[in-house]
Amino acid sequence: MWYDQAVVYQIYPLGLCGAPAENDGVLAQPGRILRLKPWAEQIRAAGADTVLLNPVCESDRHGYDTRDFFKVDVRLGTEEELAGVCEAFHAAGLRVLFDGVFNHVGRGFWAFQDVLQKRWESPYKDWFSVSFDGNNGYGDGLWYQSWEGHEELVKLNLQNPAVTGHLFDAVRHWVDTFGIDGLRLDVAYCLPPEFLGQLRRFTDTLKPDFVLVGETLHGDYNRWMGDGLCHSVTNYECYKGLYSSFNSMNMFEIGHSLARQFGPEPWTLYKGRHLLNFADNHDVPRIASILSDPRHLRPLYGILFGMPGTPCIYYGSEWGIEGQKGQGAGADAPLRPAIETPQQNELTEWIAALAKAHRESEALCYGSYRNVLLTNRQIIFERETPGERVLVAVNAEDAPYTAHFDARAGRAVDLITGRPHDFGGGSELPPHSAVYWKVE
């Protein structure tokens, strides 16, 4: 499947395009979404071949509070303008994923507004879990189920065929109008397995290799990923392990997580699966803000692109922008900034080189995983297929490190630089470095 070799570039359009925090109902003219067109060049320069667009549908505020699945948010522009952006991405050789927010909607969702107005008489009352004998924080004189207690997010009744039919019609519309190649499923850990199965069967009929990537946090990812479910899920376990291993100078954390997920033992959880790996995203602090030592950015990305799974870059992080969560209702705004002009620097070039090595290496895309050397400040792991063997070596220390280990071969070539390497007498790793050796 194409996704197994992909490098994903994530964009939060409402943020990057500078949309107002609240939906003012004013159509942007020209559409702010058009600011994304020039980013095709940046995305390719960062080494990605797939674009993930966070919510673009009409919403109350942040996109995850949908008003209408069939309308583009007026703050971004028109359907024709978004179609033009997707066409430009496809013309640049980029696949496009949309964010599917199917667990809940905003209070401004047209069907919920009908319930508030007509109450028992509304034909849409069964689209939600509503009780007219209760009340809520908005004083509507009714109670409804919400997402994790956030009453601005009204939970949909996914057991209702009318609801699932409406959502599936929206997905078909997105494929027909924008040519999307897959979906990220928001809070997939909240979606019933029966719904995921229905969605998978439906999307399998729309487009060859249409991919479903579920947002999951903790627990056994096999609950939401596998045959008949999502193709992939977000790897939050290793997200935490990546930055924490460098900040605590304890490579055992990420090494043990990767071995637990993909190692050679029979009990390994996700062998053969391609989880979505990331250093940051629209919900968590920028990696450049959370790392104690900025020199660790290079080796951290070295692990990200060398470990099993599909790597994802969050817009702006490829040149090292910072961002921490704020306070109050707009706490996530610093993570989702407006950016007029993309930038490139040495970090961008490094990430692009890693992305190229990842895409072009059979072992890095499909290979098994095995820890070869593990210390507090160094990790070397092996990725292997019948046709290729690659060693990923990382040194988090301030000083060079000479690694002595059984390479099962005498020579290799550096996948990034093309330089030959001889394993005899030990292999020296520069400070704060990552190396991909293709073993000959």
C-alpha positions as a Markdown table, in Angstrom:
| # | Residue | x | y | z |
|---|---|---|---|---|
| 1 | Met | 0.0 | 0.0 | 0.0 |
| 2 | Trp | 1.3 | 3.5 | -0.9 |
| 3 | Tyr | 0.8 | 4.6 | 2.7 |
| 4 | Asp | 3.5 | 2.1 | 3.9 |
| 5 | Gln | 6.2 | 4.1 | 2.1 |
| 6 | Ala | 4.7 | 7.6 | 2.6 |
| 7 | Val | 6.1 | 10.6 | 4.4 |
| 8 | Val | 3.2 | 12.7 | 5.7 |
| 9 | Tyr | 3.2 | 16.5 | 6.1 |
| 10 | Gln | 0.5 | 17.8 | 8.5 |
| 11 | Ile | -1.2 | 21.2 | 8.1 |
| 12 | Tyr | -3.8 | 22.8 | 10.4 |
| 13 | Pro | -5.4 | 25.1 | 7.8 |
| 14 | Leu | -7.4 | 27.4 | 10.2 |
| 15 | Gly | -4.2 | 28.2 | 11.9 |
| 16 | Leu | -1.7 | 28.4 | 9.1 |
| 17 | Cys | -4.0 | 30.5 | 7.0 |
| 18 | Gly | -4.7 | 33.0 | 9.8 |
| 19 | Ala | -8.4 | 32.4 | 10.2 |
| 20 | Pro | -10.3 | 34.2 | 13.0 |
| 21 | Ala | -10.6 | 32.1 | 16.1 |
| 22 | Glu | -14.4 | 32.4 | 16.1 |
| 23 | Asn | -16.5 | 31.7 | 13.0 |
| 24 | Asp | -17.8 | 35.2 | 12.1 |
| 25 | Gly | -19.8 | 33.9 | 9.2 |
| 26 | Val | -17.9 | 36.2 | 6.8 |
| 27 | Leu | -16.7 | 34.5 | 3.6 |
| 28 | Ala | -13.0 | 35.1 | 3.1 |
| 29 | Gln | -12.5 | 36.8 | -0.3 |
| 30 | Pro | -10.2 | 35.7 | -1.7 |
| 31 | Gly | -10.2 | 32.5 | 0.3 |
| 32 | Arg | -7.5 | 32.1 | 2.9 |
| 33 | Ile | -7.2 | 28.5 | 1.9 |
| 34 | Leu | -5.4 | 29.7 | -1.3 |
| 35 | Arg | -2.3 | 30.4 | 0.9 |
| 36 | Leu | -1.7 | 26.7 | 0.9 |
| 37 | Lys | -1.0 | 26.5 | -2.8 |
| 38 | Pro | 2.6 | 27.7 | -2.6 |
| 39 | Trp | 3.3 | 25.2 | 0.2 |
| 40 | Ala | 3.4 | 22.3 | -2.3 |
| 41 | Glu | 7.0 | 23.3 | -3.0 |
| 42 | Gln | 7.9 | 23.4 | 0.7 |
| 43 | Ile | 6.2 | 20.1 | 1.4 |
| 44 | Arg | 8.3 | 18.5 | -1.4 |
| 45 | Ala | 11.4 | 20.2 | -0.2 |
| 46 | Ala | 10.9 | 18.6 | 3.3 |
| 47 | Gly | 10.8 | 15.2 | 1.6 |
| 48 | Ala | 7.1 | 14.5 | 2.1 |
| 49 | Asp | 4.7 | 13.0 | -0.5 |
| 50 | Thr | 1.4 | 13.2 | 1.4 |
| 51 | Val | -0.5 | 16.2 | 2.9 |
| 52 | Leu | -2.8 | 15.8 | 5.9 |
| 53 | Leu | -5.2 | 18.7 | 6.2 |
| 54 | Asn | -6.8 | 19.1 | 9.6 |
| 55 | Pro | -10.5 | 20.2 | 9.6 |
| 56 | Val | -11.7 | 22.2 | 6.6 |
| 57 | Cys | -15.5 | 21.9 | 7.1 |
| 58 | Glu | -17.7 | 24.7 | 8.3 |
| 59 | Ser | -17.4 | 24.8 | 12.1 |
| 60 | Asp | -18.0 | 26.9 | 15.2 |
| 61 | Arg | -14.4 | 27.6 | 16.2 |
| 62 | His | -11.5 | 25.2 | 15.8 |
| 63 | Gly | -12.7 | 22.8 | 13.2 |
| 64 | Tyr | -13.5 | 19.9 | 15.5 |
| 65 | Asp | -16.9 | 21.4 | 16.2 |
| 66 | Thr | -18.5 | 20.9 | 12.8 |
| 67 | Arg | -21.5 | 22.8 | 11.6 |
| 68 | Asp | -21.8 | 21.2 | 8.1 |
| 69 | Phe | -19.8 | 18.4 | 6.6 |
| 70 | Phe | -20.8 | 19.5 | 3.1 |
| 71 | Lys | -19.5 | 23.1 | 3.3 |
| 72 | Val | -16.0 | 24.5 | 3.5 |
| 73 | Asp | -15.4 | 26.8 | 6.4 |
| 74 | Val | -16.2 | 30.4 | 5.2 |
| 75 | Arg | -13.1 | 31.6 | 7.0 |
| 76 | Leu | -11.1 | 29.5 | 4.6 |
| 77 | Gly | -13.0 | 30.2 | 1.4 |
| 78 | Thr | -15.1 | 28.3 | -1.1 |
| 79 | Glu | -15.4 | 24.7 | -2.2 |
| 80 | Glu | -14.0 | 25.7 | -5.6 |
| 81 | Glu | -10.9 | 27.2 | -3.9 |
| 82 | Leu | -10.3 | 24.2 | -1.7 |
| 83 | Ala | -10.7 | 22.0 | -4.8 |
| 84 | Gly | -8.0 | 24.1 | -6.5 |
| 85 | Val | -5.6 | 23.7 | -3.6 |
| 86 | Cys | -6.1 | 19.9 | -3.6 |
| 87 | Glu | -5.6 | 19.8 | -7.4 |
| 88 | Ala | -2.4 | 21.8 | -7.0 |
| 89 | Phe | -1.2 | 19.3 | -4.4 |
| 90 | His | -2.0 | 16.3 | -6.6 |
| 91 | Ala | -0.3 | 18.0 | -9.6 |
| 92 | Ala | 2.8 | 18.3 | -7.4 |
| 93 | Gly | 2.7 | 14.5 | -6.8 |
| 94 | Leu | 1.2 | 14.8 | -3.3 |
| 95 | Arg | -1.6 | 12.7 | -1.9 |
| 96 | Val | -4.2 | 14.4 | 0.2 |
| 97 | Leu | -5.8 | 13.2 | 3.5 |
| 98 | Phe | -8.7 | 15.0 | 5.2 |
| 99 | Asp | -9.5 | 15.1 | 8.9 |
| 100 | Gly | -12.7 | 13.1 | 9.5 |
| 101 | Val | -14.4 | 14.3 | 12.7 |
| 102 | Phe | -17.2 | 11.7 | 13.1 |
| 103 | Asn | -17.5 | 11.2 | 16.9 |
| 104 | His | -19.1 | 14.6 | 17.6 |
| 105 | Val | -20.2 | 17.9 | 16.1 |
| 106 | Gly | -20.4 | 21.5 | 17.3 |
| 107 | Arg | -23.5 | 23.1 | 18.8 |
| 108 | Gly | -23.9 | 25.0 | 15.6 |
| 109 | Phe | -24.4 | 21.7 | 13.6 |
| 110 | Trp | -27.6 | 22.2 | 11.6 |
| 111 | Ala | -29.3 | 19.0 | 12.9 |
| 112 | Phe | -28.6 | 19.9 | 16.5 |
| 113 | Gln | -29.9 | 23.4 | 16.0 |
| 114 | Asp | -33.1 | 21.8 | 14.7 |
| 115 | Val | -33.3 | 19.7 | 17.9 |
| 116 | Leu | -32.9 | 22.8 | 20.1 |
| 117 | Gln | -35.7 | 24.6 | 18.2 |
| 118 | Lys | -38.2 | 21.8 | 17.8 |
| 119 | Arg | -37.2 | 19.5 | 20.6 |
| 120 | Trp | -39.5 | 16.4 | 20.5 |
| 121 | Glu | -40.8 | 17.3 | 17.1 |
| 122 | Ser | -37.3 | 17.4 | 15.5 |
| 123 | Pro | -36.8 | 14.5 | 13.1 |
| 124 | Tyr | -33.1 | 14.7 | 14.1 |
| 125 | Lys | -33.5 | 14.1 | 17.8 |
| 126 | Asp | -32.2 | 10.5 | 17.4 |
| 127 | Trp | -29.0 | 11.7 | 15.7 |
| 128 | Phe | -27.8 | 12.4 | 19.3 |
| 129 | Ser | -28.2 | 11.0 | 22.8 |
| 130 | Val | -30.7 | 13.6 | 24.1 |
| 131 | Ser | -32.9 | 13.7 | 27.2 |
| 132 | Phe | -35.6 | 16.3 | 27.5 |
| 133 | Asp | -35.9 | 15.7 | 31.2 |
| 134 | Gly | -32.5 | 17.2 | 32.0 |
| 135 | Asn | -30.5 | 20.4 | 31.4 |
| 136 | Asn | -27.0 | 21.4 | 30.4 |
| 137 | Gly | -24.5 | 24.2 | 31.1 |
| 138 | Tyr | -26.0 | 26.3 | 28.3 |
| 139 | Gly | -29.4 | 26.2 | 29.9 |
| 140 | Asp | -31.1 | 24.6 | 26.9 |
| 141 | Gly | -33.6 | 22.7 | 29.0 |
| 142 | Leu | -32.3 | 19.3 | 27.7 |
| 143 | Trp | -29.3 | 17.1 | 28.4 |
| 144 | Tyr | -27.1 | 15.5 | 25.7 |
| 145 | Gln | -24.0 | 13.4 | 25.6 |
| 146 | Ser | -20.9 | 15.3 | 24.8 |
| 147 | Trp | -17.2 | 14.4 | 24.1 |
| 148 | Glu | -15.4 | 13.9 | 27.4 |
| 149 | Gly | -17.7 | 16.4 | 29.1 |
| 150 | His | -17.0 | 19.3 | 26.7 |
| 151 | Glu | -20.6 | 20.5 | 26.1 |
| 152 | Glu | -19.6 | 22.5 | 23.0 |
| 153 | Leu | -19.0 | 19.1 | 21.3 |
| 154 | Val | -22.2 | 17.2 | 20.9 |
| 155 | Lys | -21.7 | 13.4 | 20.5 |
| 156 | Leu | -23.3 | 11.8 | 17.4 |
| 157 | Asn | -25.3 | 8.6 | 17.7 |
| 158 | Leu | -23.3 | 6.4 | 15.4 |
| 159 | Gln | -25.8 | 3.6 | 16.0 |
| 160 | Asn | -28.3 | 5.5 | 13.9 |
| 161 | Pro | -28.1 | 4.5 | 10.1 |
| 162 | Ala | -29.3 | 8.0 | 9.2 |
| 163 | Val | -26.2 | 9.5 | 10.9 |
| 164 | Thr | -23.7 | 7.0 | 9.4 |
| 165 | Gly | -25.4 | 7.4 | 6.0 |
| 166 | His | -24.9 | 11.2 | 6.2 |
| 167 | Leu | -21.3 | 10.9 | 7.2 |
| 168 | Phe | -20.6 | 8.4 | 4.4 |
| 169 | Asp | -22.3 | 10.7 | 1.9 |
| 170 | Ala | -19.9 | 13.4 | 3.1 |
| 171 | Val | -16.9 | 11.2 | 2.5 |
| 172 | Arg | -18.1 | 10.3 | -1.0 |
| 173 | His | -18.5 | 14.1 | -1.6 |
| 174 | Trp | -14.9 | 14.8 | -0.5 |
| 175 | Val | -13.6 | 12.1 | -2.8 |
| 176 | Asp | -15.7 | 13.3 | -5.8 |
| 177 | Thr | -15.0 | 17.0 | -5.2 |
| 178 | Phe | -11.4 | 17.1 | -3.8 |
| 179 | Gly | -10.0 | 13.7 | -4.8 |
| 180 | Ile | -8.8 | 12.9 | -1.3 |
| 181 | Asp | -6.8 | 9.7 | -0.8 |
| 182 | Gly | -7.7 | 9.0 | 2.8 |
| 183 | Leu | -8.8 | 10.2 | 6.2 |
| 184 | Arg | -7.4 | 10.9 | 9.6 |
| 185 | Leu | -10.1 | 9.9 | 12.0 |
| 186 | Asp | -10.3 | 12.2 | 15.0 |
| 187 | Val | -10.6 | 10.5 | 18.4 |
| 188 | Ala | -10.8 | 7.1 | 16.8 |
| 189 | Tyr | -10.5 | 5.6 | 20.2 |
| 190 | Cys | -14.1 | 6.9 | 20.9 |
| 191 | Leu | -15.5 | 5.4 | 17.7 |
| 192 | Pro | -17.3 | 2.0 | 18.0 |
| 193 | Pro | -15.5 | -0.8 | 16.2 |
| 194 | Glu | -18.8 | -1.5 | 14.3 |
| 195 | Phe | -18.7 | 2.0 | 12.9 |
| 196 | Leu | -15.0 | 1.6 | 11.9 |
| 197 | Gly | -15.8 | -1.6 | 10.2 |
| 198 | Gln | -18.7 | 0.0 | 8.3 |
| 199 | Leu | -16.5 | 2.9 | 7.3 |
| 200 | Arg | -13.7 | 0.7 | 6.1 |
| 201 | Arg | -16.0 | -1.4 | 4.0 |
| 202 | Phe | -17.5 | 1.8 | 2.5 |
| 203 | Thr | -14.2 | 3.6 | 1.7 |
| 204 | Asp | -12.8 | 0.4 | 0.2 |
| 205 | Thr | -15.4 | 0.9 | -2.6 |
| 206 | Leu | -14.5 | 4.5 | -3.2 |
| 207 | Lys | -10.9 | 4.5 | -4.3 |
| 208 | Pro | -8.0 | 2.0 | -4.5 |
| 209 | Asp | -5.9 | 2.0 | -1.4 |
| 210 | Phe | -8.0 | 4.7 | 0.3 |
| 211 | Val | -6.4 | 4.9 | 3.8 |
| 212 | Leu | -7.9 | 5.3 | 7.2 |
| 213 | Val | -5.5 | 6.6 | 10.0 |
| 214 | Gly | -7.1 | 6.7 | 13.5 |
| 215 | Glu | -6.2 | 9.0 | 16.3 |
| 216 | Thr | -5.4 | 6.8 | 19.3 |
| 217 | Leu | -3.6 | 7.6 | 22.6 |
| 218 | His | -3.1 | 4.7 | 24.9 |
| 219 | Gly | -4.0 | 1.0 | 25.2 |
| 220 | Asp | -3.7 | -1.8 | 22.6 |
| 221 | Tyr | -3.8 | -0.1 | 19.2 |
| 222 | Asn | -5.1 | -3.4 | 17.7 |
| 223 | Arg | -8.5 | -2.5 | 19.0 |
| 224 | Trp | -8.8 | 0.1 | 16.3 |
| 225 | Met | -6.3 | -1.1 | 13.7 |
| 226 | Gly | -6.2 | -4.2 | 11.5 |
| 227 | Asp | -8.1 | -6.0 | 8.8 |
| 228 | Gly | -11.5 | -4.4 | 8.5 |
| 229 | Leu | -10.6 | -1.5 | 10.7 |
| 230 | Cys | -8.1 | 1.4 | 10.4 |
| 231 | His | -5.0 | 0.8 | 8.3 |
| 232 | Ser | -2.9 | 2.8 | 10.8 |
| 233 | Val | -3.2 | 4.7 | 14.1 |
| 234 | Thr | -1.2 | 7.5 | 15.8 |
| 235 | Asn | 1.8 | 6.2 | 17.8 |
| 236 | Tyr | 1.5 | 8.3 | 21.0 |
| 237 | Glu | 3.5 | 5.7 | 23.0 |
| 238 | Cys | 6.6 | 6.4 | 20.9 |
| 239 | Tyr | 5.9 | 10.1 | 20.6 |
| 240 | Lys | 6.4 | 10.3 | 24.3 |
| 241 | Gly | 9.4 | 7.9 | 24.2 |
| 242 | Leu | 11.2 | 10.0 | 21.6 |
| 243 | Tyr | 11.5 | 13.3 | 23.5 |
| 244 | Ser | 11.6 | 11.7 | 26.9 |
| 245 | Ser | 14.6 | 9.4 | 26.0 |
| 246 | Phe | 16.6 | 12.5 | 25.0 |
| 247 | Asn | 15.6 | 14.7 | 27.8 |
| 248 | Ser | 16.3 | 12.0 | 30.4 |
| 249 | Met | 19.3 | 10.6 | 28.5 |
| 250 | Asn | 17.7 | 7.2 | 28.6 |
| 251 | Met | 17.6 | 5.5 | 25.2 |
| 252 | Phe | 16.3 | 2.4 | 26.9 |
| 253 | Glu | 12.8 | 4.0 | 27.0 |
| 254 | Ile | 12.4 | 4.4 | 23.2 |
| 255 | Gly | 14.4 | 1.2 | 22.6 |
| 256 | His | 12.1 | -0.8 | 24.8 |
| 257 | Ser | 8.9 | 0.8 | 23.3 |
| 258 | Leu | 10.1 | -0.1 | 19.8 |
| 259 | Ala | 11.0 | -3.6 | 20.7 |
| 260 | Arg | 7.6 | -4.0 | 22.5 |
| 261 | Gln | 5.8 | -2.8 | 19.4 |
| 262 | Phe | 7.9 | -4.3 | 16.6 |
| 263 | Gly | 10.6 | -6.6 | 17.9 |
| 264 | Pro | 11.3 | -10.2 | 17.0 |
| 265 | Glu | 9.5 | -11.8 | 19.9 |
| 266 | Pro | 6.3 | -13.7 | 19.3 |
| 267 | Trp | 4.3 | -11.4 | 21.6 |
| 268 | Thr | 5.3 | -8.3 | 19.7 |
| 269 | Leu | 2.1 | -6.1 | 19.3 |
| 270 | Tyr | 2.3 | -4.4 | 15.8 |
| 271 | Lys | 4.7 | -6.4 | 13.7 |
| 272 | Gly | 4.0 | -5.6 | 10.0 |
| 273 | Arg | 1.8 | -2.6 | 10.8 |
| 274 | His | 2.6 | 1.0 | 9.9 |
| 275 | Leu | 1.7 | 3.3 | 12.7 |
| 276 | Leu | 1.8 | 7.1 | 12.2 |
| 277 | Asn | 4.9 | 8.4 | 13.9 |
| 278 | Phe | 5.4 | 12.0 | 14.8 |
| 279 | Ala | 7.6 | 14.4 | 16.9 |
| 280 | Asp | 4.8 | 16.9 | 17.4 |
| 281 | Asn | 1.3 | 17.8 | 16.0 |
| 282 | His | -1.5 | 20.3 | 16.5 |
| 283 | Asp | -2.4 | 19.0 | 20.0 |
| 284 | Val | 1.1 | 18.8 | 21.7 |
| 285 | Pro | 4.0 | 21.2 | 22.2 |
| 286 | Arg | 6.4 | 21.8 | 19.3 |
| 287 | Ile | 9.4 | 19.4 | 19.6 |
| 288 | Ala | 11.8 | 22.4 | 19.5 |
| 289 | Ser | 10.1 | 23.7 | 22.7 |
| 290 | Ile | 10.0 | 20.4 | 24.6 |
| 291 | Leu | 13.6 | 19.2 | 24.0 |
| 292 | Ser | 16.0 | 20.2 | 26.7 |
| 293 | Asp | 18.9 | 20.4 | 24.2 |
| 294 | Pro | 18.1 | 21.7 | 20.7 |
| 295 | Arg | 21.1 | 19.7 | 19.4 |
| 296 | His | 19.0 | 16.6 | 19.9 |
| 297 | Leu | 16.6 | 17.6 | 17.1 |
| 298 | Arg | 18.8 | 15.9 | 14.4 |
| 299 | Pro | 19.2 | 12.5 | 16.2 |
| 300 | Leu | 15.6 | 12.6 | 17.3 |
| 301 | Tyr | 14.4 | 12.9 | 13.7 |
| 302 | Gly | 16.9 | 10.2 | 12.8 |
| 303 | Ile | 15.0 | 7.8 | 15.0 |
| 304 | Leu | 11.7 | 9.0 | 13.7 |
| 305 | Phe | 12.5 | 8.3 | 10.1 |
| 306 | Gly | 14.4 | 5.1 | 10.9 |
| 307 | Met | 11.9 | 3.3 | 13.2 |
| 308 | Pro | 9.0 | 1.2 | 11.8 |
| 309 | Gly | 6.0 | 3.1 | 10.6 |
| 310 | Thr | 5.0 | 6.1 | 8.6 |
| 311 | Pro | 6.8 | 9.4 | 9.6 |
| 312 | Cys | 4.8 | 12.7 | 9.9 |
| 313 | Ile | 6.1 | 16.3 | 9.9 |
| 314 | Tyr | 4.1 | 19.1 | 11.4 |
| 315 | Tyr | 4.2 | 22.3 | 9.4 |
| 316 | Gly | 7.0 | 24.6 | 10.6 |
| 317 | Ser | 8.7 | 22.1 | 12.7 |
| 318 | Glu | 10.9 | 21.2 | 9.8 |
| 319 | Trp | 12.8 | 24.4 | 10.3 |
| 320 | Gly | 12.5 | 24.3 | 14.1 |
| 321 | Ile | 9.7 | 26.7 | 15.1 |
| 322 | Glu | 8.7 | 26.6 | 18.8 |
| 323 | Gly | 5.3 | 26.6 | 20.5 |
| 324 | Gln | 3.9 | 25.7 | 23.9 |
| 325 | Lys | 0.2 | 25.4 | 25.0 |
| 326 | Gly | -1.3 | 28.5 | 26.4 |
| 327 | Gln | -4.1 | 29.1 | 28.8 |
| 328 | Gly | -7.9 | 29.1 | 28.6 |
| 329 | Ala | -10.1 | 28.6 | 25.5 |
| 330 | Gly | -7.3 | 29.5 | 23.1 |
| 331 | Ala | -4.7 | 27.2 | 24.7 |
| 332 | Asp | -3.9 | 25.4 | 21.5 |
| 333 | Ala | -3.5 | 28.6 | 19.4 |
| 334 | Pro | 0.3 | 28.8 | 19.9 |
| 335 | Leu | 0.6 | 25.3 | 18.5 |
| 336 | Arg | -1.3 | 26.3 | 15.3 |
| 337 | Pro | 0.3 | 29.6 | 14.2 |
| 338 | Ala | -0.3 | 31.6 | 11.0 |
| 339 | Ile | 2.7 | 31.4 | 8.7 |
| 340 | Glu | 3.0 | 33.7 | 5.7 |
| 341 | Thr | 6.2 | 32.3 | 4.2 |
| 342 | Pro | 7.7 | 28.8 | 4.8 |
| 343 | Gln | 11.4 | 28.7 | 5.6 |
| 344 | Gln | 14.2 | 26.2 | 5.0 |
| 345 | Asn | 17.4 | 25.7 | 6.9 |
| 346 | Glu | 19.9 | 23.0 | 7.8 |
| 347 | Leu | 17.2 | 21.1 | 9.8 |
| 348 | Thr | 14.9 | 21.1 | 6.8 |
| 349 | Glu | 17.7 | 19.7 | 4.6 |
| 350 | Trp | 18.5 | 17.1 | 7.2 |
| 351 | Ile | 14.8 | 16.0 | 7.5 |
| 352 | Ala | 14.5 | 15.9 | 3.7 |
| 353 | Ala | 17.6 | 13.7 | 3.5 |
| 354 | Leu | 16.1 | 11.3 | 6.1 |
| 355 | Ala | 12.8 | 11.3 | 4.3 |
| 356 | Lys | 14.5 | 10.4 | 1.0 |
| 357 | Ala | 16.4 | 7.6 | 2.7 |
| 358 | His | 13.2 | 6.3 | 4.3 |
| 359 | Arg | 11.1 | 6.3 | 1.1 |
| 360 | Glu | 13.8 | 4.6 | -1.0 |
| 361 | Ser | 14.8 | 1.9 | 1.5 |
| 362 | Glu | 12.9 | -1.3 | 1.5 |
| 363 | Ala | 14.2 | -2.1 | 4.9 |
| 364 | Leu | 13.2 | 1.2 | 6.5 |
| 365 | Cys | 9.7 | 0.9 | 5.1 |
| 366 | Tyr | 9.0 | -2.8 | 5.6 |
| 367 | Gly | 11.9 | -4.3 | 7.6 |
| 368 | Ser | 11.8 | -6.1 | 10.9 |
| 369 | Tyr | 13.1 | -4.4 | 14.1 |
| 370 | Arg | 15.8 | -5.6 | 16.4 |
| 371 | Asn | 17.9 | -3.7 | 19.1 |
| 372 | Val | 21.6 | -4.2 | 18.4 |
| 373 | Leu | 23.2 | -1.9 | 21.0 |
| 374 | Leu | 21.5 | 0.0 | 23.7 |
| 375 | Thr | 23.0 | 2.3 | 26.4 |
| 376 | Asn | 21.7 | 5.3 | 28.2 |
| 377 | Arg | 22.9 | 7.7 | 25.5 |
| 378 | Gln | 23.2 | 5.5 | 22.4 |
| 379 | Ile | 20.9 | 3.2 | 20.4 |
| 380 | Ile | 21.6 | 1.1 | 17.4 |
| 381 | Phe | 18.8 | -0.9 | 15.9 |
| 382 | Glu | 18.4 | -3.1 | 12.8 |
| 383 | Arg | 15.8 | -3.0 | 10.1 |
| 384 | Glu | 15.9 | -5.9 | 7.7 |
| 385 | Thr | 14.0 | -7.4 | 4.8 |
| 386 | Pro | 15.1 | -10.4 | 2.6 |
| 387 | Gly | 16.6 | -7.9 | 0.2 |
| 388 | Glu | 18.1 | -5.2 | 2.4 |
| 389 | Arg | 19.6 | -4.6 | 5.9 |
| 390 | Val | 20.0 | -1.2 | 7.5 |
| 391 | Leu | 21.4 | -0.2 | 10.8 |
| 392 | Val | 20.2 | 3.0 | 12.4 |
| 393 | Ala | 22.8 | 4.4 | 14.9 |
| 394 | Val | 22.1 | 7.3 | 17.2 |
| 395 | Asn | 24.5 | 9.1 | 19.6 |
| 396 | Ala | 22.8 | 11.5 | 22.0 |
| 397 | Glu | 26.0 | 12.4 | 23.8 |
| 398 | Asp | 28.1 | 15.6 | 23.7 |
| 399 | Ala | 31.2 | 13.6 | 22.8 |
| 400 | Pro | 32.0 | 11.1 | 20.0 |
| 401 | Tyr | 31.2 | 7.5 | 20.8 |
| 402 | Thr | 32.9 | 4.4 | 19.4 |
| 403 | Ala | 30.3 | 1.6 | 19.1 |
| 404 | His | 31.6 | -2.0 | 19.2 |
| 405 | Phe | 29.0 | -4.6 | 18.2 |
| 406 | Asp | 28.6 | -7.5 | 15.9 |
| 407 | Ala | 27.5 | -6.0 | 12.6 |
| 408 | Arg | 27.4 | -9.5 | 10.9 |
| 409 | Ala | 29.2 | -7.8 | 8.0 |
| 410 | Gly | 32.4 | -6.0 | 7.3 |
| 411 | Arg | 31.3 | -3.1 | 5.2 |
| 412 | Ala | 28.3 | -0.7 | 4.6 |
| 413 | Val | 27.4 | 2.5 | 2.9 |
| 414 | Asp | 25.9 | 5.6 | 4.6 |
| 415 | Leu | 22.4 | 6.0 | 3.1 |
| 416 | Ile | 22.5 | 9.8 | 3.7 |
| 417 | Thr | 25.9 | 10.7 | 2.4 |
| 418 | Gly | 26.8 | 7.7 | 0.2 |
| 419 | Arg | 30.1 | 7.3 | 2.0 |
| 420 | Pro | 31.5 | 3.7 | 2.5 |
| 421 | His | 31.8 | 2.5 | 6.1 |
| 422 | Asp | 34.1 | -0.2 | 7.6 |
| 423 | Phe | 32.9 | -1.9 | 10.8 |
| 424 | Gly | 36.3 | -3.2 | 11.6 |
| 425 | Gly | 37.8 | -1.7 | 14.8 |
| 426 | Gly | 34.6 | -0.1 | 16.0 |
| 427 | Ser | 32.3 | 2.5 | 14.5 |
| 428 | Glu | 32.6 | 6.1 | 15.6 |
| 429 | Leu | 29.4 | 8.1 | 16.0 |
| 430 | Pro | 29.8 | 11.9 | 16.1 |
| 431 | Pro | 28.1 | 13.9 | 19.0 |
| 432 | His | 24.3 | 14.4 | 18.6 |
| 433 | Ser | 24.2 | 12.3 | 15.4 |
| 434 | Ala | 22.2 | 9.7 | 13.6 |
| 435 | Val | 23.5 | 7.4 | 10.8 |
| 436 | Tyr | 21.8 | 5.0 | 8.5 |
| 437 | Trp | 24.2 | 2.2 | 7.4 |
| 438 | Lys | 23.1 | 0.0 | 4.5 |
| 439 | Val | 25.0 | -3.2 | 5.2 |
| 440 | Glu | 26.7 | -4.8 | 2.1 |
